[in-house]
Amino acid sequence: MRIAVFEVPVLENGVRVWKEMKEIDTSGAGAHPNWPDRFFAHIVNLYLAKTHNRGSRVGYAHCFLIDAKGLLEFALARMRSVALKA
């Protein structure tokens, strides 16, 4: 897995400080050689189906309210499983 490292401004106690951030680098060849294109979108779609989440309207937009912790646990398990396949 490739990790992108960068700095971003963050407010701490009303003062702007620069913090190092890390995220999965999905540019170029992808984040992991075993992960297919649009893998994150696929994971979210699987989670929505598993939780029977069909979304609802907010104004004129169709939206999905997702349990962040539940999605994280589901996504990490799926990502690890696919990453470990040879």
Phi, psi and omega per residue, in radians:
M1 nan 2.365 3.099
R2 -1.685 2.384 -3.137
I3 -2.017 2.254 3.045
A4 -1.606 2.304 3.129
V5 -2.042 2.303 -3.137
F6 -2.691 2.936 3.112
E7 -1.969 2.475 3.116
V8 -2.342 2.630 3.081
P9 -1.349 2.384 -3.136
V10 -2.355 2.461 3.069
L11 -1.496 2.177 3.039
E12 -2.211 2.023 -3.113
N13 0.942 0.698 3.099
G14 1.375 0.077 -3.125
V15 -2.017 2.341 3.100
R16 -1.380 2.172 3.072
V17 -2.238 2.727 3.118
W18 -1.700 2.247 -3.120
K19 -2.104 2.483 3.047
E20 -1.347 2.306 3.111
M21 -2.139 2.670 3.102
K22 -2.306 2.491 3.038
E23 -2.645 2.840 3.120
I24 -1.184 2.256 -3.134
D25 -1.478 1.884 -3.121
T26 -1.743 0.125 3.132
S27 -1.399 2.858 3.059
G28 1.157 -2.110 -3.024
A29 -1.389 0.011 -3.132
G30 1.763 2.935 -3.055
A31 -1.322 -0.568 -3.115
H32 -2.584 2.445 -3.078
P33 -1.085 -0.420 3.135
N34 -1.560 -0.154 -3.104
W35 -1.558 2.230 3.137
P36 -1.295 2.939 3.052
D37 -1.004 2.531 3.112
R38 1.008 0.579 -3.095
F39 -1.084 -0.708 -3.127
F40 -1.135 -0.712 3.081
A41 -1.094 -0.710 3.108
H42 -1.066 -0.772 3.129
I43 -1.067 -0.797 3.136
V44 -1.092 -0.747 3.114
N45 -1.084 -0.707 3.078
L46 -1.098 -0.723 3.136
Y47 -1.132 -0.741 3.109
L48 -1.063 -0.740 3.116
A49 -1.152 -0.766 -3.120
K50 -1.071 -0.664 -3.101
T51 -1.619 0.107 3.139
H52 0.974 0.637 -3.124
N53 -1.585 1.892 3.124
R54 -1.776 0.029 3.120
G55 1.324 -3.106 -3.139
S56 -2.793 3.045 -3.127
R57 -1.577 2.412 2.933
V58 -2.169 1.839 -2.991
G59 1.145 -2.171 3.120
Y60 -1.708 -0.009 -3.060
A61 -1.730 2.416 3.015
H62 -1.459 2.150 -3.020
C63 -2.261 2.829 3.088
F64 -2.194 2.226 3.011
L65 -1.700 2.101 -3.015
I66 -2.122 2.400 3.022
D67 -1.246 1.905 -3.044
A68 -1.058 -0.757 -3.133
K69 -1.140 -0.739 3.106
G70 -1.088 -0.768 3.107
L71 -1.119 -0.735 3.134
L72 -1.034 -0.859 -3.139
E73 -1.071 -0.760 3.122
F74 -1.109 -0.816 -3.095
A75 -1.133 -0.776 -3.128
L76 -1.062 -0.736 3.121
A77 -1.096 -0.785 -3.136
R78 -1.160 -0.758 -3.131
M79 -1.091 -0.777 3.131
R80 -1.117 -0.764 -3.112
S81 -1.029 -0.841 -3.113
V82 -1.245 -0.632 -3.138
A83 -1.129 -0.569 -3.070
L84 -1.464 -0.203 3.123
K85 -1.220 2.374 -3.120
A86 -1.661 nan nan
